[in-house]
Amino acid sequence: MSLLEDLADKLAQEALHVAETTGDETAIDRVAEAIGASSTTMEEAYLTAVRVRRAEARARALLAELKHDAGQ
């Protein structure tokens, strides 16, 4: 990954963790706004990383459910 993608992904992971532990989903948007004030390119990379990480979490939850249903 590029430096941009690496930084954006690390920020996304931290923001998702904060949102999960505090229940404050606005944390993700607030970080995006702070990033966007300086770099719209970084903001887009961050939001993409958030979406990718959320999609991965949903897919893993579904796979776990399917495995459980199959008795694995």
mmCIF file of the N, C-alpha and C atoms, coordinates in Angstrom:
data_MODEL
# 
_entry.id   MODEL 
# 
loop_
_atom_site.group_PDB 
_atom_site.id 
_atom_site.type_symbol 
_atom_site.label_atom_id 
_atom_site.label_alt_id 
_atom_site.label_comp_id 
_atom_site.label_asym_id 
_atom_site.label_entity_id 
_atom_site.label_seq_id 
_atom_site.pdbx_PDB_ins_code 
_atom_site.Cartn_x 
_atom_site.Cartn_y 
_atom_site.Cartn_z 
_atom_site.occupancy 
_atom_site.B_iso_or_equiv 
_atom_site.pdbx_formal_charge 
_atom_site.auth_seq_id 
_atom_site.auth_comp_id 
_atom_site.auth_asym_id 
_atom_site.auth_atom_id 
_atom_site.pdbx_PDB_model_num 
ATOM 1   N N  . MET A 1 1  ? 0.839   -1.187  0.000  1.00 0.00 ? 1  MET A N  1 
ATOM 2   C CA . MET A 1 1  ? 0.000   0.000   0.000  1.00 0.00 ? 1  MET A CA 1 
ATOM 3   C C  . MET A 1 1  ? 0.879   1.243   0.000  1.00 0.00 ? 1  MET A C  1 
ATOM 4   N N  . SER A 1 2  ? 0.278   2.320   -0.440 1.00 0.00 ? 2  SER A N  1 
ATOM 5   C CA . SER A 1 2  ? 0.990   3.593   -0.430 1.00 0.00 ? 2  SER A CA 1 
ATOM 6   C C  . SER A 1 2  ? 0.942   4.201   0.972  1.00 0.00 ? 2  SER A C  1 
ATOM 7   N N  . LEU A 1 3  ? 1.747   5.206   1.172  1.00 0.00 ? 3  LEU A N  1 
ATOM 8   C CA . LEU A 1 3  ? 1.740   5.915   2.455  1.00 0.00 ? 3  LEU A CA 1 
ATOM 9   C C  . LEU A 1 3  ? 0.337   6.431   2.761  1.00 0.00 ? 3  LEU A C  1 
ATOM 10  N N  . LEU A 1 4  ? -0.317  7.005   1.766  1.00 0.00 ? 4  LEU A N  1 
ATOM 11  C CA . LEU A 1 4  ? -1.673  7.528   1.936  1.00 0.00 ? 4  LEU A CA 1 
ATOM 12  C C  . LEU A 1 4  ? -2.617  6.432   2.422  1.00 0.00 ? 4  LEU A C  1 
ATOM 13  N N  . GLU A 1 5  ? -2.597  5.294   1.753  1.00 0.00 ? 5  GLU A N  1 
ATOM 14  C CA . GLU A 1 5  ? -3.484  4.197   2.125  1.00 0.00 ? 5  GLU A CA 1 
ATOM 15  C C  . GLU A 1 5  ? -3.143  3.635   3.496  1.00 0.00 ? 5  GLU A C  1 
ATOM 16  N N  . ASP A 1 6  ? -1.868  3.529   3.804  1.00 0.00 ? 6  ASP A N  1 
ATOM 17  C CA . ASP A 1 6  ? -1.447  3.035   5.118  1.00 0.00 ? 6  ASP A CA 1 
ATOM 18  C C  . ASP A 1 6  ? -1.950  3.941   6.237  1.00 0.00 ? 6  ASP A C  1 
ATOM 19  N N  . LEU A 1 7  ? -1.733  5.233   6.073  1.00 0.00 ? 7  LEU A N  1 
ATOM 20  C CA . LEU A 1 7  ? -2.172  6.184   7.098  1.00 0.00 ? 7  LEU A CA 1 
ATOM 21  C C  . LEU A 1 7  ? -3.688  6.204   7.226  1.00 0.00 ? 7  LEU A C  1 
ATOM 22  N N  . ALA A 1 8  ? -4.371  6.210   6.087  1.00 0.00 ? 8  ALA A N  1 
ATOM 23  C CA . ALA A 1 8  ? -5.835  6.239   6.097  1.00 0.00 ? 8  ALA A CA 1 
ATOM 24  C C  . ALA A 1 8  ? -6.394  4.994   6.777  1.00 0.00 ? 8  ALA A C  1 
ATOM 25  N N  . ASP A 1 9  ? -5.804  3.836   6.498  1.00 0.00 ? 9  ASP A N  1 
ATOM 26  C CA . ASP A 1 9  ? -6.281  2.594   7.098  1.00 0.00 ? 9  ASP A CA 1 
ATOM 27  C C  . ASP A 1 9  ? -6.037  2.580   8.603  1.00 0.00 ? 9  ASP A C  1 
ATOM 28  N N  . LYS A 1 10 ? -4.900  3.057   9.038  1.00 0.00 ? 10 LYS A N  1 
ATOM 29  C CA . LYS A 1 10 ? -4.618  3.116   10.479 1.00 0.00 ? 10 LYS A CA 1 
ATOM 30  C C  . LYS A 1 10 ? -5.606  4.045   11.185 1.00 0.00 ? 10 LYS A C  1 
ATOM 31  N N  . LEU A 1 11 ? -5.874  5.192   10.577 1.00 0.00 ? 11 LEU A N  1 
ATOM 32  C CA . LEU A 1 11 ? -6.854  6.111   11.154 1.00 0.00 ? 11 LEU A CA 1 
ATOM 33  C C  . LEU A 1 11 ? -8.245  5.485   11.178 1.00 0.00 ? 11 LEU A C  1 
ATOM 34  N N  . ALA A 1 12 ? -8.596  4.790   10.111 1.00 0.00 ? 12 ALA A N  1 
ATOM 35  C CA . ALA A 1 12 ? -9.902  4.126   10.048 1.00 0.00 ? 12 ALA A CA 1 
ATOM 36  C C  . ALA A 1 12 ? -10.028 3.083   11.152 1.00 0.00 ? 12 ALA A C  1 
ATOM 37  N N  . GLN A 1 13 ? -8.990  2.283   11.349 1.00 0.00 ? 13 GLN A N  1 
ATOM 38  C CA . GLN A 1 13 ? -9.019  1.268   12.403 1.00 0.00 ? 13 GLN A CA 1 
ATOM 39  C C  . GLN A 1 13 ? -9.209  1.907   13.772 1.00 0.00 ? 13 GLN A C  1 
ATOM 40  N N  . GLU A 1 14 ? -8.487  2.982   14.024 1.00 0.00 ? 14 GLU A N  1 
ATOM 41  C CA . GLU A 1 14 ? -8.603  3.664   15.318 1.00 0.00 ? 14 GLU A CA 1 
ATOM 42  C C  . GLU A 1 14 ? -9.986  4.271   15.497 1.00 0.00 ? 14 GLU A C  1 
ATOM 43  N N  . ALA A 1 15 ? -10.493 4.920   14.460 1.00 0.00 ? 15 ALA A N  1 
ATOM 44  C CA . ALA A 1 15 ? -11.811 5.554   14.550 1.00 0.00 ? 15 ALA A CA 1 
ATOM 45  C C  . ALA A 1 15 ? -12.906 4.509   14.741 1.00 0.00 ? 15 ALA A C  1 
ATOM 46  N N  . LEU A 1 16 ? -12.817 3.394   14.031 1.00 0.00 ? 16 LEU A N  1 
ATOM 47  C CA . LEU A 1 16 ? -13.797 2.324   14.201 1.00 0.00 ? 16 LEU A CA 1 
ATOM 48  C C  . LEU A 1 16 ? -13.734 1.754   15.617 1.00 0.00 ? 16 LEU A C  1 
ATOM 49  N N  . HIS A 1 17 ? -12.546 1.629   16.158 1.00 0.00 ? 17 HIS A N  1 
ATOM 50  C CA . HIS A 1 17 ? -12.390 1.143   17.536 1.00 0.00 ? 17 HIS A CA 1 
ATOM 51  C C  . HIS A 1 17 ? -13.036 2.120   18.521 1.00 0.00 ? 17 HIS A C  1 
ATOM 52  N N  . VAL A 1 18 ? -12.785 3.408   18.335 1.00 0.00 ? 18 VAL A N  1 
ATOM 53  C CA . VAL A 1 18 ? -13.390 4.420   19.208 1.00 0.00 ? 18 VAL A CA 1 
ATOM 54  C C  . VAL A 1 18 ? -14.909 4.359   19.102 1.00 0.00 ? 18 VAL A C  1 
ATOM 55  N N  . ALA A 1 19 ? -15.421 4.282   17.878 1.00 0.00 ? 19 ALA A N  1 
ATOM 56  C CA . ALA A 1 19 ? -16.867 4.228   17.678 1.00 0.00 ? 19 ALA A CA 1 
ATOM 57  C C  . ALA A 1 19 ? -17.466 2.992   18.340 1.00 0.00 ? 19 ALA A C  1 
ATOM 58  N N  . GLU A 1 20 ? -16.773 1.871   18.227 1.00 0.00 ? 20 GLU A N  1 
ATOM 59  C CA . GLU A 1 20 ? -17.268 0.622   18.812 1.00 0.00 ? 20 GLU A CA 1 
ATOM 60  C C  . GLU A 1 20 ? -17.229 0.653   20.336 1.00 0.00 ? 20 GLU A C  1 
ATOM 61  N N  . THR A 1 21 ? -16.149 1.162   20.898 1.00 0.00 ? 21 THR A N  1 
ATOM 62  C CA . THR A 1 21 ? -16.011 1.131   22.359 1.00 0.00 ? 21 THR A CA 1 
ATOM 63  C C  . THR A 1 21 ? -16.835 2.208   23.054 1.00 0.00 ? 21 THR A C  1 
ATOM 64  N N  . THR A 1 22 ? -17.050 3.336   22.384 1.00 0.00 ? 22 THR A N  1 
ATOM 65  C CA . THR A 1 22 ? -17.809 4.423   23.002 1.00 0.00 ? 22 THR A CA 1 
ATOM 66  C C  . THR A 1 22 ? -19.264 4.468   22.561 1.00 0.00 ? 22 THR A C  1 
ATOM 67  N N  . GLY A 1 23 ? -19.564 3.797   21.448 1.00 0.00 ? 23 GLY A N  1 
ATOM 68  C CA . GLY A 1 23 ? -20.916 3.869   20.898 1.00 0.00 ? 23 GLY A CA 1 
ATOM 69  C C  . GLY A 1 23 ? -21.168 5.159   20.140 1.00 0.00 ? 23 GLY A C  1 
ATOM 70  N N  . ASP A 1 24 ? -20.124 5.945   19.942 1.00 0.00 ? 24 ASP A N  1 
ATOM 71  C CA . ASP A 1 24 ? -20.243 7.240   19.265 1.00 0.00 ? 24 ASP A CA 1 
ATOM 72  C C  . ASP A 1 24 ? -19.865 7.101   17.795 1.00 0.00 ? 24 ASP A C  1 
ATOM 73  N N  . GLU A 1 25 ? -20.865 6.826   16.955 1.00 0.00 ? 25 GLU A N  1 
ATOM 74  C CA . GLU A 1 25 ? -20.622 6.669   15.522 1.00 0.00 ? 25 GLU A CA 1 
ATOM 75  C C  . GLU A 1 25 ? -20.203 7.979   14.858 1.00 0.00 ? 25 GLU A C  1 
ATOM 76  N N  . THR A 1 26 ? -20.480 9.105   15.504 1.00 0.00 ? 26 THR A N  1 
ATOM 77  C CA . THR A 1 26 ? -20.085 10.388  14.909 1.00 0.00 ? 26 THR A CA 1 
ATOM 78  C C  . THR A 1 26 ? -18.577 10.572  14.924 1.00 0.00 ? 26 THR A C  1 
ATOM 79  N N  . ALA A 1 27 ? -17.881 9.776   15.713 1.00 0.00 ? 27 ALA A N  1 
ATOM 80  C CA . ALA A 1 27 ? -16.417 9.876   15.770 1.00 0.00 ? 27 ALA A CA 1 
ATOM 81  C C  . ALA A 1 27 ? -15.819 9.679   14.380 1.00 0.00 ? 27 ALA A C  1 
ATOM 82  N N  . ILE A 1 28 ? -16.368 8.753   13.624 1.00 0.00 ? 28 ILE A N  1 
ATOM 83  C CA . ILE A 1 28 ? -15.860 8.469   12.280 1.00 0.00 ? 28 ILE A CA 1 
ATOM 84  C C  . ILE A 1 28 ? -16.030 9.686   11.378 1.00 0.00 ? 28 ILE A C  1 
ATOM 85  N N  . ASP A 1 29 ? -17.202 10.303  11.430 1.00 0.00 ? 29 ASP A N  1 
ATOM 86  C CA . ASP A 1 29 ? -17.455 11.492  10.608 1.00 0.00 ? 29 ASP A CA 1 
ATOM 87  C C  . ASP A 1 29 ? -16.624 12.683  11.061 1.00 0.00 ? 29 ASP A C  1 
ATOM 88  N N  . ARG A 1 30 ? -16.441 12.807  12.359 1.00 0.00 ? 30 ARG A N  1 
ATOM 89  C CA . ARG A 1 30 ? -15.648 13.930  12.867 1.00 0.00 ? 30 ARG A CA 1 
ATOM 90  C C  . ARG A 1 30 ? -14.197 13.823  12.432 1.00 0.00 ? 30 ARG A C  1 
ATOM 91  N N  . VAL A 1 31 ? -13.656 12.608  12.432 1.00 0.00 ? 31 VAL A N  1 
ATOM 92  C CA . VAL A 1 31 ? -12.289 12.407  11.946 1.00 0.00 ? 31 VAL A CA 1 
ATOM 93  C C  . VAL A 1 31 ? -12.227 12.732  10.455 1.00 0.00 ? 31 VAL A C  1 
ATOM 94  N N  . ALA A 1 32 ? -13.231 12.290  9.700  1.00 0.00 ? 32 ALA A N  1 
ATOM 95  C CA . ALA A 1 32 ? -13.266 12.575  8.257  1.00 0.00 ? 32 ALA A CA 1 
ATOM 96  C C  . ALA A 1 32 ? -13.264 14.077  7.996  1.00 0.00 ? 32 ALA A C  1 
ATOM 97  N N  . GLU A 1 33 ? -14.047 14.813  8.762  1.00 0.00 ? 33 GLU A N  1 
ATOM 98  C CA . GLU A 1 33 ? -14.093 16.271  8.600  1.00 0.00 ? 33 GLU A CA 1 
ATOM 99  C C  . GLU A 1 33 ? -12.742 16.902  8.910  1.00 0.00 ? 33 GLU A C  1 
ATOM 100 N N  . ALA A 1 34 ? -12.102 16.428  9.964  1.00 0.00 ? 34 ALA A N  1 
ATOM 101 C CA . ALA A 1 34 ? -10.791 16.975  10.335 1.00 0.00 ? 34 ALA A CA 1 
ATOM 102 C C  . ALA A 1 34 ? -9.764  16.698  9.242  1.00 0.00 ? 34 ALA A C  1 
ATOM 103 N N  . ILE A 1 35 ? -9.797  15.493  8.696  1.00 0.00 ? 35 ILE A N  1 
ATOM 104 C CA . ILE A 1 35 ? -8.870  15.150  7.614  1.00 0.00 ? 35 ILE A CA 1 
ATOM 105 C C  . ILE A 1 35 ? -9.181  15.984  6.377  1.00 0.00 ? 35 ILE A C  1 
ATOM 106 N N  . GLY A 1 36 ? -10.456 16.071  6.033  1.00 0.00 ? 36 GLY A N  1 
ATOM 107 C CA . GLY A 1 36 ? -10.880 16.779  4.832  1.00 0.00 ? 36 GLY A CA 1 
ATOM 108 C C  . GLY A 1 36 ? -10.544 18.252  4.835  1.00 0.00 ? 36 GLY A C  1 
ATOM 109 N N  . ALA A 1 37 ? -10.398 18.830  6.006  1.00 0.00 ? 37 ALA A N  1 
ATOM 110 C CA . ALA A 1 37 ? -10.034 20.246  6.093  1.00 0.00 ? 37 ALA A CA 1 
ATOM 111 C C  . ALA A 1 37 ? -8.642  20.492  5.530  1.00 0.00 ? 37 ALA A C  1 
ATOM 112 N N  . SER A 1 38 ? -7.817  19.456  5.533  1.00 0.00 ? 38 SER A N  1 
ATOM 113 C CA . SER A 1 38 ? -6.451  19.586  5.024  1.00 0.00 ? 38 SER A CA 1 
ATOM 114 C C  . SER A 1 38 ? -6.231  18.863  3.705  1.00 0.00 ? 38 SER A C  1 
ATOM 115 N N  . SER A 1 39 ? -6.911  17.725  3.533  1.00 0.00 ? 39 SER A N  1 
ATOM 116 C CA . SER A 1 39 ? -6.658  16.910  2.341  1.00 0.00 ? 39 SER A CA 1 
ATOM 117 C C  . SER A 1 39 ? -7.893  16.099  1.973  1.00 0.00 ? 39 SER A C  1 
ATOM 118 N N  . THR A 1 40 ? -8.558  16.487  0.896  1.00 0.00 ? 40 THR A N  1 
ATOM 119 C CA . THR A 1 40 ? -9.718  15.716  0.449  1.00 0.00 ? 40 THR A CA 1 
ATOM 120 C C  . THR A 1 40 ? -9.298  14.340  -0.064 1.00 0.00 ? 40 THR A C  1 
ATOM 121 N N  . THR A 1 41 ? -8.105  14.238  -0.590 1.00 0.00 ? 41 THR A N  1 
ATOM 122 C CA . THR A 1 41 ? -7.598  12.945  -1.056 1.00 0.00 ? 41 THR A CA 1 
ATOM 123 C C  . THR A 1 41 ? -7.464  11.977  0.115  1.00 0.00 ? 41 THR A C  1 
ATOM 124 N N  . MET A 1 42 ? -6.908  12.456  1.203  1.00 0.00 ? 42 MET A N  1 
ATOM 125 C CA . MET A 1 42 ? -6.758  11.632  2.410  1.00 0.00 ? 42 MET A CA 1 
ATOM 126 C C  . MET A 1 42 ? -8.129  11.292  2.988  1.00 0.00 ? 42 MET A C  1 
ATOM 127 N N  . GLU A 1 43 ? -9.043  12.241  2.964  1.00 0.00 ? 43 GLU A N  1 
ATOM 128 C CA . GLU A 1 43 ? -10.390 12.000  3.476  1.00 0.00 ? 43 GLU A CA 1 
ATOM 129 C C  . GLU A 1 43 ? -11.053 10.852  2.714  1.00 0.00 ? 43 GLU A C  1 
ATOM 130 N N  . GLU A 1 44 ? -10.951 10.871  1.398  1.00 0.00 ? 44 GLU A N  1 
ATOM 131 C CA . GLU A 1 44 ? -11.543 9.807   0.584  1.00 0.00 ? 44 GLU A CA 1 
ATOM 132 C C  . GLU A 1 44 ? -10.892 8.458   0.871  1.00 0.00 ? 44 GLU A C  1 
ATOM 133 N N  . ALA A 1 45 ? -9.586  8.444   1.022  1.00 0.00 ? 45 ALA A N  1 
ATOM 134 C CA . ALA A 1 45 ? -8.887  7.193   1.345  1.00 0.00 ? 45 ALA A CA 1 
ATOM 135 C C  . ALA A 1 45 ? -9.331  6.668   2.712  1.00 0.00 ? 45 ALA A C  1 
ATOM 136 N N  . TYR A 1 46 ? -9.494  7.558   3.671  1.00 0.00 ? 46 TYR A N  1 
ATOM 137 C CA . TYR A 1 46 ? -9.945  7.199   5.017  1.00 0.00 ? 46 TYR A CA 1 
ATOM 138 C C  . TYR A 1 46 ? -11.357 6.616   4.968  1.00 0.00 ? 46 TYR A C  1 
ATOM 139 N N  . LEU A 1 47 ? -12.267 7.309   4.280  1.00 0.00 ? 47 LEU A N  1 
ATOM 140 C CA . LEU A 1 47 ? -13.646 6.830   4.202  1.00 0.00 ? 47 LEU A CA 1 
ATOM 141 C C  . LEU A 1 47 ? -13.728 5.494   3.462  1.00 0.00 ? 47 LEU A C  1 
ATOM 142 N N  . THR A 1 48 ? -12.894 5.319   2.459  1.00 0.00 ? 48 THR A N  1 
ATOM 143 C CA . THR A 1 48 ? -12.833 4.036   1.759  1.00 0.00 ? 48 THR A CA 1 
ATOM 144 C C  . THR A 1 48 ? -12.362 2.941   2.711  1.00 0.00 ? 48 THR A C  1 
ATOM 145 N N  . ALA A 1 49 ? -11.346 3.228   3.496  1.00 0.00 ? 49 ALA A N  1 
ATOM 146 C CA . ALA A 1 49 ? -10.837 2.250   4.460  1.00 0.00 ? 49 ALA A CA 1 
ATOM 147 C C  . ALA A 1 49 ? -11.906 1.895   5.493  1.00 0.00 ? 49 ALA A C  1 
ATOM 148 N N  . VAL A 1 50 ? -12.671 2.887   5.938  1.00 0.00 ? 50 VAL A N  1 
ATOM 149 C CA . VAL A 1 50 ? -13.762 2.626   6.884  1.00 0.00 ? 50 VAL A CA 1 
ATOM 150 C C  . VAL A 1 50 ? -14.775 1.679   6.244  1.00 0.00 ? 50 VAL A C  1 
ATOM 151 N N  . ARG A 1 51 ? -15.179 1.965   5.011  1.00 0.00 ? 51 ARG A N  1 
ATOM 152 C CA . ARG A 1 51 ? -16.159 1.110   4.327  1.00 0.00 ? 51 ARG A CA 1 
ATOM 153 C C  . ARG A 1 51 ? -15.629 -0.312  4.136  1.00 0.00 ? 51 ARG A C  1 
ATOM 154 N N  . VAL A 1 52 ? -14.370 -0.424  3.741  1.00 0.00 ? 52 VAL A N  1 
ATOM 155 C CA . VAL A 1 52 ? -13.769 -1.743  3.522  1.00 0.00 ? 52 VAL A CA 1 
ATOM 156 C C  . VAL A 1 52 ? -13.712 -2.525  4.829  1.00 0.00 ? 52 VAL A C  1 
ATOM 157 N N  . ARG A 1 53 ? -13.291 -1.876  5.897  1.00 0.00 ? 53 ARG A N  1 
ATOM 158 C CA . ARG A 1 53 ? -13.201 -2.558  7.197  1.00 0.00 ? 53 ARG A CA 1 
ATOM 159 C C  . ARG A 1 53 ? -14.583 -2.984  7.690  1.00 0.00 ? 53 ARG A C  1 
ATOM 160 N N  . ARG A 1 54 ? -15.595 -2.137  7.491  1.00 0.00 ? 54 ARG A N  1 
ATOM 161 C CA . ARG A 1 54 ? -16.956 -2.502  7.899  1.00 0.00 ? 54 ARG A CA 1 
ATOM 162 C C  . ARG A 1 54 ? -17.476 -3.670  7.063  1.00 0.00 ? 54 ARG A C  1 
ATOM 163 N N  . ALA A 1 55 ? -17.205 -3.648  5.777  1.00 0.00 ? 55 ALA A N  1 
ATOM 164 C CA . ALA A 1 55 ? -17.632 -4.744  4.902  1.00 0.00 ? 55 ALA A CA 1 
ATOM 165 C C  . ALA A 1 55 ? -16.962 -6.050  5.317  1.00 0.00 ? 55 ALA A C  1 
ATOM 166 N N  . GLU A 1 56 ? -15.682 -5.972  5.641  1.00 0.00 ? 56 GLU A N  1 
ATOM 167 C CA . GLU A 1 56 ? -14.967 -7.168  6.097  1.00 0.00 ? 56 GLU A CA 1 
ATOM 168 C C  . GLU A 1 56 ? -15.598 -7.713  7.375  1.00 0.00 ? 56 GLU A C  1 
ATOM 169 N N  . ALA A 1 57 ? -15.922 -6.832  8.306  1.00 0.00 ? 57 ALA A N  1 
ATOM 170 C CA . ALA A 1 57 ? -16.516 -7.266  9.573  1.00 0.00 ? 57 ALA A CA 1 
ATOM 171 C C  . ALA A 1 57 ? -17.863 -7.944  9.331  1.00 0.00 ? 57 ALA A C  1 
ATOM 172 N N  . ARG A 1 58 ? -18.683 -7.373  8.434  1.00 0.00 ? 58 ARG A N  1 
ATOM 173 C CA . ARG A 1 58 ? -19.971 -7.990  8.122  1.00 0.00 ? 58 ARG A CA 1 
ATOM 174 C C  . ARG A 1 58 ? -19.775 -9.367  7.477  1.00 0.00 ? 58 ARG A C  1 
ATOM 175 N N  . ALA A 1 59 ? -18.820 -9.464  6.567  1.00 0.00 ? 59 ALA A N  1 
ATOM 176 C CA . ALA A 1 59 ? -18.554 -10.739 5.897  1.00 0.00 ? 59 ALA A CA 1 
ATOM 177 C C  . ALA A 1 59 ? -18.061 -11.784 6.890  1.00 0.00 ? 59 ALA A C  1 
ATOM 178 N N  . ARG A 1 60 ? -17.182 -11.388 7.792  1.00 0.00 ? 60 ARG A N  1 
ATOM 179 C CA . ARG A 1 60 ? -16.668 -12.340 8.788  1.00 0.00 ? 60 ARG A CA 1 
ATOM 180 C C  . ARG A 1 60 ? -17.778 -12.802 9.736  1.00 0.00 ? 60 ARG A C  1 
ATOM 181 N N  . ALA A 1 61 ? -18.673 -11.888 10.106 1.00 0.00 ? 61 ALA A N  1 
ATOM 182 C CA . ALA A 1 61 ? -19.799 -12.258 10.967 1.00 0.00 ? 61 ALA A CA 1 
ATOM 183 C C  . ALA A 1 61 ? -20.706 -13.258 10.252 1.00 0.00 ? 61 ALA A C  1 
ATOM 184 N N  . LEU A 1 62 ? -20.954 -13.028 8.977  1.00 0.00 ? 62 LEU A N  1 
ATOM 185 C CA . LEU A 1 62 ? -21.779 -13.955 8.210  1.00 0.00 ? 62 LEU A CA 1 
ATOM 186 C C  . LEU A 1 62 ? -21.104 -15.319 8.093  1.00 0.00 ? 62 LEU A C  1 
ATOM 187 N N  . LEU A 1 63 ? -19.809 -15.328 7.806  1.00 0.00 ? 63 LEU A N  1 
ATOM 188 C CA . LEU A 1 63 ? -19.085 -16.596 7.712  1.00 0.00 ? 63 LEU A CA 1 
ATOM 189 C C  . LEU A 1 63 ? -19.124 -17.359 9.034  1.00 0.00 ? 63 LEU A C  1 
ATOM 190 N N  . ALA A 1 64 ? -18.969 -16.658 10.136 1.00 0.00 ? 64 ALA A N  1 
ATOM 191 C CA . ALA A 1 64 ? -19.032 -17.304 11.450 1.00 0.00 ? 64 ALA A CA 1 
ATOM 192 C C  . ALA A 1 64 ? -20.415 -17.906 11.681 1.00 0.00 ? 64 ALA A C  1 
ATOM 193 N N  . GLU A 1 65 ? -21.443 -17.177 11.283 1.00 0.00 ? 65 GLU A N  1 
ATOM 194 C CA . GLU A 1 65 ? -22.812 -17.672 11.424 1.00 0.00 ? 65 GLU A CA 1 
ATOM 195 C C  . GLU A 1 65 ? -23.032 -18.911 10.553 1.00 0.00 ? 65 GLU A C  1 
ATOM 196 N N  . LEU A 1 66 ? -22.549 -18.861 9.327  1.00 0.00 ? 66 LEU A N  1 
ATOM 197 C CA . LEU A 1 66 ? -22.700 -20.003 8.421  1.00 0.00 ? 66 LEU A CA 1 
ATOM 198 C C  . LEU A 1 66 ? -21.958 -21.227 8.944  1.00 0.00 ? 66 LEU A C  1 
ATOM 199 N N  . LYS A 1 67 ? -20.759 -21.020 9.475  1.00 0.00 ? 67 LYS A N  1 
ATOM 200 C CA . LYS A 1 67 ? -19.996 -22.127 10.048 1.00 0.00 ? 67 LYS A CA 1 
ATOM 201 C C  . LYS A 1 67 ? -20.725 -22.710 11.252 1.00 0.00 ? 67 LYS A C  1 
ATOM 202 N N  . HIS A 1 68 ? -21.274 -21.826 12.078 1.00 0.00 ? 68 HIS A N  1 
ATOM 203 C CA . HIS A 1 68 ? -22.013 -22.275 13.263 1.00 0.00 ? 68 HIS A CA 1 
ATOM 204 C C  . HIS A 1 68 ? -23.229 -23.095 12.843 1.00 0.00 ? 68 HIS A C  1 
ATOM 205 N N  . ASP A 1 69 ? -23.951 -22.598 11.847 1.00 0.00 ? 69 ASP A N  1 
ATOM 206 C CA . ASP A 1 69 ? -25.139 -23.307 11.364 1.00 0.00 ? 69 ASP A CA 1 
ATOM 207 C C  . ASP A 1 69 ? -24.785 -24.664 10.766 1.00 0.00 ? 69 ASP A C  1 
ATOM 208 N N  . ALA A 1 70 ? -23.598 -24.769 10.190 1.00 0.00 ? 70 ALA A N  1 
ATOM 209 C CA . ALA A 1 70 ? -23.157 -26.030 9.588  1.00 0.00 ? 70 ALA A CA 1 
ATOM 210 C C  . ALA A 1 70 ? -22.546 -26.969 10.625 1.00 0.00 ? 70 ALA A C  1 
ATOM 211 N N  . GLY A 1 71 ? -22.443 -26.496 11.863 1.00 0.00 ? 71 GLY A N  1 
ATOM 212 C CA . GLY A 1 71 ? -21.901 -27.322 12.936 1.00 0.00 ? 71 GLY A CA 1 
ATOM 213 C C  . GLY A 1 71 ? -20.396 -27.415 12.956 1.00 0.00 ? 71 GLY A C  1 
ATOM 214 N N  . GLN A 1 72 ? -19.743 -26.430 12.405 1.00 0.00 ? 72 GLN A N  1 
ATOM 215 C CA . GLN A 1 72 ? -18.270 -26.458 12.367 1.00 0.00 ? 72 GLN A CA 1 
ATOM 216 C C  . GLN A 1 72 ? -17.698 -25.723 13.532 1.00 0.00 ? 72 GLN A C  1 
# 
